[in-house]
């Protein structure tokens, strides 16, 4: 979606915005489990230190990221924040699907973010997870990061953010853009069983109904669908009894029976940690469909014998047409989705068509694009820099922690961690350049931090 220069009086906070006609028919759903919580804690600590009261507190504590984005981008359609714990992102996608289907908007920006691994939130969220037995107490990351592993005993708390734009295929094609994937269907449900536990039977039933809808719509039997699909797992190394791995395995067995071995299982939390309401797996599913490559499951060699019928991805090329997603959150909240591959190769957008669309939307005021950076912006103005500030100074790939680029990770301490999920340097054209090494929160850090916090409370 091309951006155009904003009125001069409003350029101080964001130089570009969407064309008004586009912003008026676009909505935002902001998904987050803990948005605003950090500001409450900052305010309480500031008061203890006698630092006074931040006049922006009331707006900040509400966690209204959707309103900030609307102001930045000129989106004047409906916006709201959604909280469904760790199923927030996929639930937001389902809401966006409904908005578009009912004609409320033409397109929706879904954005999700959580910073549970920050120094401010971690002592509280970490202690909460420890209290319910939901976080790993292993002192070595390799022993803790075991999705579907026999030794899985709790999650690794992480932070992250993700953004997606949903619209009708005809809308994208009409401006000369090939969609990255199709959203074939979603399902939302609540197990109504327990605040922190999962009901495998209810989850399997919800997923089975969604798979039935998709296979019927595309005239596929279950086996054929299984042979053309892969499953992007939620499993955050939850304890072996009653955790996500068991529920997901039961769901896949229920849905596919003897064809279960045909469905590769992808899980990336061994590289990213668990970023709570921001499910990075939506992007993983779409990228895997688009690129035709499935990332490996970390520590898959330690697979639990009780789950040996699951085919964990070892990192391989794929010709899959469908990606199956499951997300689960505290409060017995479940969200499912199926994504479909969009055929096509080469450039994703036709410049001539996109410029024609831009001219029509701006009534001829802008007719050409400057796509020199990650943004496509209207040309013919004095604001020629289209590259986001964080990319204007590229990092030195030889440094473990580049001083010129602040990389958001689930860690408050840096240690090398190699793997598929390592942060990568992106050049000005959006291409992958050199890999950078980032970290996920080590359980020993969590234990030390929470212990220190408890000692402070005792004092």
NORRA-V604567 format. One line per field, one symbol per residue. psi: psi as a letter, one per 40 degrees, with the letter a starting at -180 (. if undefined). A space follows every 50 residues. Layout:
# NORRA-V604567
psi: ???
This chain:
# NORRA-V604567
psi: hiiihiideeedeheiiihdddddfiihhhhidfhdddddddddddddef eahheeddddeefgddddddddefheaiiihhhfbeeddddddddddddd deedidihhhhiiifdeidddddddddddddefeiieiehddddggheid eheiihhaiiiiiihhiiddddddefhhidihheiihiihdfdideiigd dddddddddddddddddefiidddddeeiihhidhffiidheaddddddd dddddebeedeehihhheeedeahfbegheddddddddddefhhiihhfe dfhhdefeehghhegiiifieihhihiiiiefhhhiihiiihiiiaieih dddddddddddefedheiihfeaeihihifiegehehideedhiiheehd ghdehhhhieieihihhiideiiihhaeeeihciiihaiihhdddddddd dddddddd.
